[in-house]
């Protein structure tokens, strides 16, 4: 599935979104416009795992997990009022956990291929940490990072604040991280949006 072209087409129609749910619905609509013969399911459940978008196309099942992380942005023209979500270390963990979830669904033969799509206007996601001693370093998703194998928090992390995210993540595949420009609203602060796509397959 040509998901990169679909995201680029979407960026020409929607330069940002009100929420993650808005992003999810808009992406599903764009996929349907691109592949008119596809069937789409949102929040499909496989055993104990939910997946954001499921696409049934040409006798193949594709799964998409997406994240939309924002930094404060006020665009009065369309009344976008995005908040700073913060907790980027947890957000980075969640990004990679999406990849692991899709690998599990793939290995269980629930999907034939998966895509983890991340979209954000928070530069702390695509920027490299200032030092490799930060507690979340193994979960950093900065430009040109590579995620593979066993990933864990460093010992200096405050584990109380991790909540349900204490467990290590183990990946079967190798995933290079590449961020591309999604849109750039120059007249507002934090108007640069970037996206990253990782393909999960056998």
C-alpha positions in Angstrom: 0.0 0.0 0.0 1.4 3.4 -1.0 0.9 5.0 2.4 3.5 7.7 1.9 1.7 9.1 -1.1 -1.6 9.0 0.9 -0.1 11.0 3.7 1.4 13.5 1.3 -2.0 13.9 -0.4 -3.6 14.4 3.0 -1.2 17.1 3.8 -2.4 19.1 0.8 -5.9 19.1 2.2 -5.3 19.2 6.0 -2.2 21.0 7.3 -3.0 20.0 10.9 -5.7 18.3 12.9 -7.8 19.2 16.0 -7.1 15.9 17.7 -5.7 12.4 17.2 -9.3 11.2 16.4 -9.5 13.9 13.7 -6.2 12.7 12.2 -7.4 9.1 12.3 -10.7 9.8 10.6 -9.1 12.0 8.0 -6.4 9.5 7.1 -9.0 6.7 6.8 -11.1 9.0 4.4 -8.0 9.7 2.4 -7.2 6.0 2.1 -10.7 5.3 0.9 -10.4 8.1 -1.8 -7.1 6.6 -3.0 -8.3 3.0 -3.0 -12.0 3.1 -3.7 -12.3 -0.8 -3.5 -11.0 -0.9 0.1 -12.9 -1.6 3.3 -11.9 0.3 6.4 -12.4 -0.4 10.1 -11.6 1.9 12.9 -10.6 0.7 16.4 -10.7 -3.0 15.4 -10.0 -5.4 18.2 -7.9 -8.5 17.8 -8.0 -10.6 21.0 -6.9 -8.1 23.6 -5.3 -5.6 21.3 -7.0 -2.7 19.5 -5.6 -1.2 16.3 -6.4 2.3 15.1 -7.1 1.6 11.5 -7.6 -1.7 9.6 -7.6 -1.7 5.8 -8.9 -4.7 3.8 -7.5 -4.4 0.3 -7.0 -7.0 -2.5 -7.4 -9.9 0.0 -4.7 -8.4 2.3 -5.2 -6.9 5.7 -3.2 -3.8 6.7 -3.0 -2.4 10.1 -2.1 1.2 11.0 -1.3 2.6 14.4 -0.9 6.4 14.6 0.1 9.1 17.1 -0.5 12.8 17.0 1.5 14.7 19.5 1.2 18.5 19.8 2.9 21.6 21.0 0.9 24.8 21.8 -0.4 26.4 18.6 -3.1 29.0 18.1 -4.4 29.5 14.6 -7.4 31.9 14.9 -8.3 31.6 11.2 -9.5 28.0 11.6 -9.7 28.1 15.4 -7.1 25.5 16.0 -6.0 25.6 19.7 -3.5 22.9 20.1 -2.1 22.3 23.6 1.4 21.3 24.7 1.0 17.7 25.6 4.5 17.4 27.1 5.8 14.1 28.6 7.8 13.5 25.4 9.7 10.6 27.0 6.5 8.8 27.5 5.3 9.8 24.0 8.5 8.3 22.5 7.9 5.1 24.4 4.4 4.9 23.0 5.6 5.5 19.5 7.8 2.5 19.6 5.2 0.4 21.5 3.0 0.9 18.4 5.7 -0.8 16.3 5.9 -3.7 18.8 2.1 -4.1 18.8 2.0 -4.3 15.0 4.8 -6.9 15.1 2.7 -9.0 17.5 -0.4 -8.7 15.2 1.7 -9.6 12.2 3.3 -12.6 13.9 -0.2 -13.8 15.0 -1.4 -13.6 11.4 -4.0 -10.9 12.2 -2.5 -8.5 9.6 -0.3 -9.0 6.5 1.5 -5.7 6.9 1.5 -2.8 9.3 2.4 0.9 9.4 3.3 3.1 12.5 2.6 6.7 11.6 3.7 9.6 13.8 2.8 13.2 13.3 3.9 16.1 15.6 4.8 19.8 15.7 6.9 19.2 18.8 10.6 19.4 17.8 11.6 17.4 20.8 10.5 14.2 19.0 12.7 14.6 15.9 15.6 16.3 17.7 18.5 14.2 19.1 18.9 14.2 22.9 21.7 16.5 24.2 23.4 13.6 25.9 23.1 9.8 25.9 22.7 9.6 29.6 19.0 10.7 29.6 16.7 8.1 31.0 14.7 7.7 27.8 17.7 7.5 25.5 16.9 4.0 24.1 13.4 5.2 23.2 14.5 8.4 21.4 13.0 8.7 17.9 15.2 11.5 16.7 16.1 11.8 13.0 18.4 9.0 11.8 18.0 6.9 14.9 17.5 3.2 14.5 15.2 1.2 16.7 15.9 -2.5 17.1 16.2 -5.3 19.7 15.6 -4.7 23.4 14.9 -1.2 24.5 14.7 -0.2 28.2 14.7 2.8 30.5 18.0 3.8 32.0 18.5 3.4 35.8 18.3 7.1 36.5 14.7 7.4 35.3 12.0 8.1 37.8 10.0 4.9 37.5 7.1 6.2 39.6 6.2 8.6 36.8 6.3 5.8 34.1 3.0 4.3 35.2 2.1 1.4 33.0 5.2 2.1 30.8 7.8 0.4 32.9 8.2 -2.7 30.8 11.0 -3.0 28.2 10.2 -3.1 24.5 11.5 -5.9 22.3 11.5 -5.5 18.5 12.0 -8.2 16.0 12.8 -5.9 13.1 15.1 -3.0 12.5 13.5 0.4 12.1 15.4 3.5 10.8 13.7 6.7 11.9 13.2 9.3 9.2 11.1 12.5 9.7 9.7 14.4 6.7 7.9 17.8 6.6 4.2 17.4 6.7 3.3 21.1 6.7 4.8 24.4 7.8 2.5 27.2 9.0 5.0 30.0 9.1 2.7 32.7 10.6 2.3 30.8 13.9 4.6 29.5 16.6 5.3 25.7 16.4 3.8 25.7 12.9 6.2 23.1 11.6 4.7 19.6 11.5 6.8 16.5 10.7 5.8 12.9 10.2 7.5 9.5 10.3 6.3 6.2 8.9 7.6 2.8 9.8 6.6 -0.3 7.8 6.2 -3.6 9.7 6.3 -6.7 7.6 7.8 -10.2 7.4 
